[in-house]
Amino acid sequence: MSFFILFFRRLHSLINRRFIWTGLLWLLIRAVFAQNPSAIWYRQPARNWNEALPVGNGRLGAMVFGRAGDELIQLNESSLWSGGPVNRNPNPGVAKYLPEIREALFREEYEAAAKLTQHMQGLYTEAYQPLGDLLLKQDFSGQPTDYYRDLNIKNATATTRFRVNGVNYTREIFVSAPDQVVVVRLTADKKGALTVTAAARSPHPVTKSAQGRDELVIRGKAPAHADPNYVNYNPKPVIYGDSAGCKGMRFDWRVKVRSTDGTVSTDTAGIRIQNATEAVLLLTAATSFNGFDKCPDREGRDEKQLAEGYLKKALTKTVDALRKAHVADYQRYFNRTSFTLETASAVNMPMDERLKRYAEGGADPELETLYFQFGRYLLISSSRPGGPPANLQGLWNPMVRPPWSSNYTTNINAEMNYWPAEMVNLSELHTPLLTWIGYMAKTGRETTKTFYNARGWTVHHNSDIWGASNPVGDKGKGSPSWANWAVGGAWLSQHLYDHYLFTGDKKYLQTYAYPLMKDAALFCLDWLVEDPQGRLVTAPSTSPENVFITDKGVKQSVSVATTMDMGLIWDVFSNVIQASSQLGIDADFRKTLSDKKSKLFPLQIGKSGNLQEWYKDWQDEDPQHRHVSHLYALHPGREISPLTTPQFADAARKTLEIRGDGGTGWSKSWKINFWARLHDGNHAYKLLRELLKLTGVEGTDYANGGGTYPNLFCAHPPFQIDGNFGGTSGIGEMLVQSHDGLLNLLPARPDAWATGEVTGMKTRGGYELDMSWKNGKLTRVAVRSALGGNCRLRVTSALKGDGKTRLQTAKGTNPNAFFQQPENRYQTTKPETPANGVYIYDVPTEPGKAYVLLGV
């Protein structure tokens, strides 16, 4: 690379003619980019959406297809959803069924219980919507050659280049968070060779108007309602009209020529730029969304004023200033963490060919580290403070009725989106979910009251931007196996507490997180009932989307005390107990939770040595079902661990062996996290390789199934972004774990990662770690402490201080309050228990100081 830099400098001093310089620079940069491990690049345009490249700033998103003559840029705005505020009592009177359901369950009449449970359903959520498409029709004669496109995740920029009749054309696209615009820069290296029309279209009814000679304005409304894509019984699944003026969000998006040396004219057909050498387009958008509880129409914000304001601000800056601000903003997140592995030889191939080679067994450590960083890129691009959380497709969706409404699926997927946030040093980007949980709680308090006559709050299988919390299913049309799962509030509360454990923000805990966690626990207290043996159980209870077979051959999904339910309730009780102790409040409530926790229906090991999923040791209708919900206690929970509950860790391992390594994208990602928590790095790595299996390429062996699309999006199929985030989380769990009362370094390092380095990883207790290792042994560990306190390390190779750091063998229980272990009736060993080749060290730390340890 140094050769190219030196060459560029000399060339710049010799050549003043701009167009010769641009052409030579393009040829050289193309060669350099092809060797850039942070560039996802291709030799051809995207054939479909799963090959297009995503860019975004958390609010505005674009999928760039890279077509030469007729470019397609598909657009989204994060707050554009169908519908309006939820009906908080959509099915009055259904609480009367709850006693009947429980009586049927305790009589073991599971079919009757399921039919009764189906009565206790509300309405489906609304759907995340596309904004529209920007179409760039470029005039040239001849066939493009020397084609190249990429997404560079170091600067969050998508680039397309090609050559026609001796002219080199370049398109550069990025989405600025500081300036809230999509920037499209078009250049030609021959004066006057660029002629292009920028047109707009939308799947929604819109009006288009020209504003002056260089701006196109598109205005419309999202649907008042859009059915989920799997609902096929309504004659009008998409409805735009709403006489009440409450549902149906307005939107306004604009395309403006920032600068060009060509001539410009605009009408409703588009913006026409002729005989230019360069043109810069700015695109922005806004909606009338004014909060989860406000009508987006009659109570909506002024989307026209908002869009105009974004554009006016951006127009005061040059494109170079816009780019500089964009890169600085993006890199302040992205550059916090790095991950590199020893590479025998770099793989210099387009991503589609690279994935194919990898799927066929080729070694590619750089692809594995790139995938880790791509997950971080996606979170930075789709989740920013002040906006909605990343949804089922993050930020990017082209359909009015997208798969599963592209909503928040809260029985695994919404949470999985945020598993990596804290550990990969993107804590601020966790806040959209944390804020949204507060909205969920507001509707959830009414849901628990109207559906169950219970206190507190919860959320069920699905939610949306309106904070839906009721059991979905359209009042009895959905299967209870997924619609009537009632403990989403407990799961979401884990995110509230984890954010505190990583940041140590006691004010946040006291004023925001703890009250929400407490109310989630309050619902669980009311939701629990005693079974005939006096144990506390949930009834009705499901294990999301799975079906059991009783000893009598009955196939059903509704039973009592599923293992997932009990694990979630153990978790929220444990976290509230610890949080109240940290805050020094609610001693009586803490004691109530502790007493109830001791009476929870216990974890059970089945006849096959597996962790039971159900109340009884029943068979599964699908023994290899993609959901492995009962292992929540292993991950992301902390009730089961090889360091504290080895017997139940072994049962979890047996469960995974029975389930098998198959599964769709997000399911395989969860299994990577499971195997990492079991400290089996080689098995986790095997699944990571399978997760990166190329799919979606028609006419090949890679046409169908889960895995990874050519643009690195995870295939469920279809695309779900949770698989990407779950994969990044799994890699993080292989590198460091901090849930077991200490920092466990390289707990699941696979043999394939013998030598490597990771920097900027975050842990509970406010620590930031850099680690390097060679031939499986740590060579250097740097610990930066934000909160101070005892830092306890578990490592598999001996360490020593660097002369400034005091290192001592660990003794007793870790005194650091952030590493307090919950009371656990299954615990038989301590995290500090000596093991073969394991060292436990304590490093006393002070806030704001760094400590360095070296391999022996």
Buried (B, 14 or more C-beta within 10 A) or exposed (E): EEEEEEEBEEBEEEEEEEBEBBBBBBEBBBEBBBEBBBBBBBEBBBBEBBBBBBBBBBBBBBBBBBBBBEBBBBBBBBBBBBBBBBBBBBBEEBBEBBEBBBBBBBEBBBEBBBBBBBBBBBBBBBBBBBBBBBBBBBEBEEEBEEBBBBBBBBBBBBBBBBBBEEBBBBBBBBBBBBBBBBBBBBBBBBEEBBBBBBBBBBBBEBEBEBEEEBBBBBBBBBBBBBBBBEBEEEEEBBBBEBEEEBBBBBBBBBBBBBBBEBEBEBEEEBBBBBEBBBBBBBBBBBBBBBBBBBBBBEBBBBBBEBBBBBBEBBBEBEBEEBBBBBBEBBBEBBEBBBBBBEBEEEBEBBBBBBBBBBBEEEBBBBBBBBBBBBBBBBBBBBBBEEBBBBBBBBBBBBBBBBBBBBBBBBBBBBBBBBBBBBBBBBBBBBBBBBBBBBBBBBBBBBBBBBBBEBBBBBBBBBBBBBBBBBBBBBBBEBBBBBBBBBBBBBBBBBBBBBBBBBBBBEEBBBEBBBBBBBBBBBBBBEBBBEBEEEBBBBBBBBBBBBBBBBEEEBBBBBBBBBBBBBBBBBBBBBBBBBBBBBEEEBEEBBEBBBEBBEEBBEBBBBEBBBBBBBBBBBBBBEEEBBBBBBBBBBBBBBBBBBBBBBBBBBBBBBBBEBBEBBBBBBBBBBBBBBBBBBBBBEBBBBBBBBBBBBBBBEEEEBEEBBBBBBBBBBBBBBBBBBBBBBBBBBBBBBBBBBBBBBBBBBBBBBEBBBBBBBBBBBBBBBBBBBBBBBEEBBBBBBBBBBBBBBBBBBBBBBBEBBEEBEBEEBEEBBEBBBBBBBBBEBBEBBBBEEEEEBBBBBBBBEEEEEBBBBBE
